[in-house]
Amino acid sequence: MATTEGRTADRGDRARYAQLLEHAGRTTVALRAAPGAADARLWGSGVLIAPGWVLTCAHVLAASDGRRRETGPDGVFGVAFGGRVEPAHLVYDLSRPAPEAGPGAARADLALVRLLDPEADHPCAWLSDQPATLLEDAYIFRGHDRSGGPDPSAAAVAAAGRGTAEERVLRESAVRGPAGAPGPSAAVDPFIAVRFGARDARGLQFGSDVRVSPGASGGPLIDCDRGEVVGIVKGRHQQDHVGLAVPVTALRGLGPEHLVAGAEGLGPEPYHALMGLHDRWHWTGQDLARAGGPTWFDAQHAIMAGRGRLWGVQERLQALDLLARLPAPRDPLLVEAAVDEALERGERPGVWSLRTWRDGHGALYQGSDPYTELRAFVHYLRIVAQRTADEVRDVPGEEAVAVREATARLAEFVQARAVVLQPQDRRRIGPVRRRPRSVLVEFEPLFYDENGHELYNWSVSEGYGRGQWLRVDVQESAGGVPFEEAREQVLRRLGGRLLRADGDAGPGARVRLEVAVPEGRWHTAAGHWEVAASTRRTARRRPVGPGRAVVLRDQGRREEVDPAWLRRWQGMTAAPALTALRIPPTGAGVRPGGSAETVWRLLETAEDGALPALCRTVADGFGRDAVGVALDTGFPAGLWPARGHGEERECDAACEEFHRGVRELLQGSGGLVRLPELVRQLRAKAAEAAEEGSHWARDLILLYDDPEDPLPPLFPDRPQVSPG
């Protein structure tokens, strides 16, 4: 915030406002009858805020008796600016809430007008992203009376910024003539200085040294201290020099219900879409490689120079452009929560409604010292980037890909701005309360003990998709422990860890359990694991498989993604249907020297939608070799029972039941990504079966190894050595 001394200095050097006021004059328009109409009298004013869009007061479009103005065909009227009159029509009217909203619904005297020519070139004003409170240096602007009249010149607007209030009164009196009436040969000044301003329940009250001129309704109220449009002039008192403006933050109430019948709107989130157009236009216009004159933000730089802010005009401009490229938050409460977290305050209702990520950005201006303010902005933007990425991490399609790319660009911007923070603050803003998608249990084989038992270390991580993992529990020792002991150590802690991850994932969520095991442990029936059902010290244990998706992963696949693995994954996810690939095929047998080559050929030539299914044990022998071949040829998924039969017997009726069940499961699966949940449903159905072993899917194991979400590195905290 500017100090009192700084604001006094600004008022003493009003020339620095000249550029800002020039831009404000160019973006202020006059609303009048359609081009070519005989009656070209001024209805009121408006301000250009986005390509093709004018913000004004709704009452400007009504005559003094309350009836709608006379317009041309299809409701066309004129918008005058830049020496020309453009045809336009009303699209949104915020003064008319939806009928179902009831008589007590909030109304705002605002309207949005769209120019009919989509190629119409014009400048745009900057709308504030924060509410106005006290105005110490402000101007209101008014549209031009005469059709095709000149814009206020830079010199004229600069003159408005110099001299005393008394000199401005004399200048207005000279052009108005006696008793304030407009002179016959001069237009009314397009600007009036505001002497004071404050916000109350009715809106922004302001006073000027002269009476607000007719036709100013709908024009912008400019806060020069911030270089922003903070209000839209609503009216004036008949007896004195007091006026009223609608705060631009009232535009946050814009919704689909305000769309005028027959008009083409901005979609289901019109406020988000409109402000996105606004912010992207300003960022594009500031492109240093683009030839052109000074911009609105050049004027803001001139005004705010020397204030010592670390989050300045350039940072805000780029941040809001990046936020504009994200989808609207699915719930406005998410914006409130992100602001509360960034400001390190408890969750509580906001003083004003926050609808979009842009609004949340505006809520961070708390009058703090520059460093604290910078830290809050960096933290907030990181929260937004992470939570938006979480929303689309598993969503297919080009639109979701574009959102992920946009969040990545925002995250890169945040990282670049965070480098100036102190180390403890970088660490403090690092952990963002994220929504995990899975919990990963990983068993790392070490070596064999003297009795021939393989020894293991283990770890537990929370997964957020796209290879992002946070290790939350680990057991590392020089000697390791046998697999059964490692599993029991994990199960003693896993129940609470899953419950916490469920809570972070959202109401009613059940994150997926992923278990990564090495070769020789592919028969691990993790779906049968029993974990604590609550966080009570004496909580009962229940099987994990029926209540949440449980999948197996290969511990030998890590970090570097094999091209065959990725290619097979992409083929399976894009396949219109999945088909069961029986291994070995019926009649192939398991004869030495013949079966292995048969399996290789079968898997290498399989179609994209083929998914391997084995009824044999995968702990050793043929089944273990077959799974190894499937992994080597890139297969990311497969199905087999934990207790498949060995090589001592041929397939029987139970095997046929298993393969028939797999075929039926895949026929109705709807794709690979739905398979973990469908297998969970089968496990739940099997758990309800009356007799042990009476359901073919009772101990079904699903290998589900996503190469786009690879396992974390074994030693994430150790320095990585690059090949020299």
Buried (B, 14 or more C-beta within 10 A) or exposed (E): BBEEEBBEEBEEEBEBBBBBBBBBBBBBBBBBBBBEBEEBEBBBBBBBBBBBBBBBBBBBBBEEEEEEBEBBEEBBBBBBBBEEBBBBBBBBBBBBBEEEEEEEEEBBBBBBBBBEEEEBEBBBBBBBBBBBEEBBBBBBBBBBBEBEBEBBEBEBBBBBBEEEEEEBBEBBBEEBEEEEEBEEEEBBBBBBBBBEBEBEEEBBBBBBBBBBBBBBBBBBBBBBBBBBBBBBBBBBEEEEBBBBBBBBBBBBBBBBBBBBEEBEBBEEBBBBBBBBBBBBBBBEBBEEEEEEEEBBBBBBBBBBEEEEBBBBBEBBBBBBBBBBBBBBBEEBEBBBBBBBBBBEEEEEEBEBBBBBBBBBBBBBBEEBEBBBBBBBBBBBBBBBBBBBBBBBBEEEEEEBEEBBEBBEBBBEBBEEBBEEBEEEBBEEBEEBEBBBBBBBBBBBBBEEEEEEBBBBBBBBBBBBBBBBBBBBBEBEEEEBBBBEBBBEBBBEBBBBBBBBBBEBBEEEBBBBBBBBBBBBBBBBBBBBBBBBBEEEEEBEEBBBBBBBBBBBBBBEBBEEBBEBBBEBBBBBBEBEEBBBBBBBEEEBEBEEEEBBEBBBEBBEEBEBBBBBBBBBBBBEBBBBBBBBBBBBBBBBBBBBBBEBBEEEEEBEEEBEBBBEBBBEBBEEBEBBBEBBBBBBEBBBEBBEEEEEEEBBBBBBBBBBBBBEBBBBEEEEEEEEEEEE
